Amino acid sequence: MLHVVLIEPEIPPNTGNIGRLCLATGSHLHLVKPLGYSLDDRELKRAGLDYWKDVKVTVWENFEEMRAAQPAEMRFFFLTTKTKRAYWDAEFRDGDAVVFGKESKGLPEALLAANADRCLTIPMLDNSARSLNLSTAAGVVVYEVMRQLACVR
């Protein structure tokens, strides 16, 4: 099972879309507080449609708590625009986690620095957008993991 971690997500429709993605791929969604919305938000539920109730989702107080509760062998990959290593260069395994930051700022610099060997990016053309939409980025990476694990039907 893949784990999708959203640290301090701010926009309910992004989380709803990612929840739907997680359901479609059998992934576990982890939400790390603070959240920029309530889990009862109608926009979150609208984006997740009637699937939201079936999404495997866990809410954590902070990333350290989330990480400590996972098996020691679980590997975390951190998505950022601040590295050159493309996501397709990583060799994913069952049980890995892909970690995304908040829409406005991405992941904290200290977290990226402490995990520089596990930072990945989605390459874009020079002089293009600063970054992709969070739910788009999650979809791109989750389906690469699925492809590598031969989970795509």
Residue pairs with C-beta under 8 A, 6 or more apart in sequence:
1 26
1 27
1 28
1 94
1 95
2 25
2 26
2 27
2 28
2 92
2 94
2 95
2 96
2 97
2 98
2 142
2 145
2 146
2 149
3 27
3 28
3 30
3 70
3 74
3 95
3 96
3 97
3 98
4 18
4 21
4 22
4 27
4 28
4 29
4 30
4 97
4 98
4 100
4 138
4 142
5 30
5 32
5 63
5 66
5 76
5 97
5 98
5 99
5 100
6 15
6 18
6 29
6 30
6 31
6 32
6 100
6 134
7 32
7 63
7 99
7 100
7 101
7 102
7 107
7 108
7 111
8 32
8 33
8 34
8 35
8 36
8 101
8 102
9 15
9 31
9 35
9 36
9 100
9 102
9 103
9 134
10 35
10 36
10 37
10 102
10 103
10 104
11 36
11 37
11 103
11 134
12 36
12 37
12 41
12 43
12 44
12 47
13 43
13 44
13 46
13 47
13 135
14 47
14 103
14 133
14 134
14 135
15 31
15 35
15 37
15 44
15 47
15 48
16 43
16 44
16 45
16 46
16 47
16 48
16 49
16 52
17 47
17 48
17 135
17 138
18 29
18 134
18 135
18 138
19 29
19 44
19 47
19 48
19 51
19 52
19 55
19 57
20 47
20 48
20 49
20 51
20 52
20 55
21 27
21 135
21 138
21 139
21 142
22 28
22 29
22 55
22 56
22 57
22 142
23 51
23 54
23 55
23 56
25 142
25 143
25 146
25 151
26 151
27 56
27 142
28 56
28 57
28 58
29 55
29 56
29 57
29 58
30 57
30 58
30 59
30 60
30 66
30 97
31 57
31 58
31 59
31 60
32 59
32 60
32 61
32 62
32 63
32 66
33 59
33 60
33 61
33 62
35 59
36 102
37 43
37 44
38 44
39 59
44 52
45 52
48 55
58 66
60 66
60 69
63 111
67 76
70 97
71 95
73 95
74 95
74 96
74 97
75 93
75 95
75 96
75 97
75 118
76 96
76 97
76 98
76 99
76 115
76 118
77 87
77 90
77 92
77 96
77 97
77 98
77 99
77 118
77 119
77 120
78 99
78 107
78 111
78 112
78 115
78 118
78 119
78 120
79 87
79 98
79 99
79 100
79 101
79 107
79 119
79 120
79 121
79 122
79 137
79 141
80 101
80 106
80 107
80 112
80 119
80 120
80 121
81 106
81 121
81 130
81 131
82 106
82 112
82 119
82 121
83 112
83 116
83 119
83 120
83 121
84 121
85 119
85 120
85 121
86 120
86 121
86 122
86 123
87 120
87 121
87 122
87 140
87 141
87 144
88 144
89 120
90 120
91 148
92 144
92 145
92 148
92 149
93 149
94 149
96 145
98 138
98 141
98 142
98 145
99 107
100 107
100 134
100 137
100 138
101 107
101 108
103 133
103 134
106 131
112 119
120 141
122 132
122 137
122 140
122 141
124 131
124 132
131 137
132 140
143 152
146 152
